[in-house]
């Protein structure tokens, strides 16, 4: 069996939500950074709204990217456990 036979197939009209998250946010160790305004937030501040810069294009994105990321990873792990 060659490598292409083992690669999971993904519908072309479905994009992984984790990729959408990565379009808006960059995770660097314990800091999540907005790709638009460049501001960051440490995990110790995860219970507070993200401090976007004024007029940031992602200002209306997730208020709490850490919780969004946790939710996405939990969903991914749950799907991975299913046969």
Order of alpha helices (4+ residues) and beta strands (2+ residues): alpha-alpha-beta-beta-beta-alpha
